[in-house]
């Protein structure tokens, strides 16, 4: 499955795909835990601590994905003479750093 508006895809090794999915499953579990805390009227501070942990986990996921993107997609496109990938990467980094 590729990007709907640009048609691009990224080939990932089975190991990389498994690691990314496992990380997302852990994050999904953390989110469900936070929802449960809210349903049980948990103390706000405890929820905020768990929310911070989810943010840190998403940041780690994004760092891993960015590193793989630069080493793979960006390097490939630059070797192929497509330097528009640099502008795309800068735009993505700007969005992530808001």
Secondary structure as UniProt FT lines:
FT   TURN            4..6
FT   HELIX           14..39
FT   TURN            40..41
FT   HELIX           44..69
FT   HELIX           70..74
FT   HELIX           75..79
FT   TURN            80..81
FT   HELIX           84..96
//
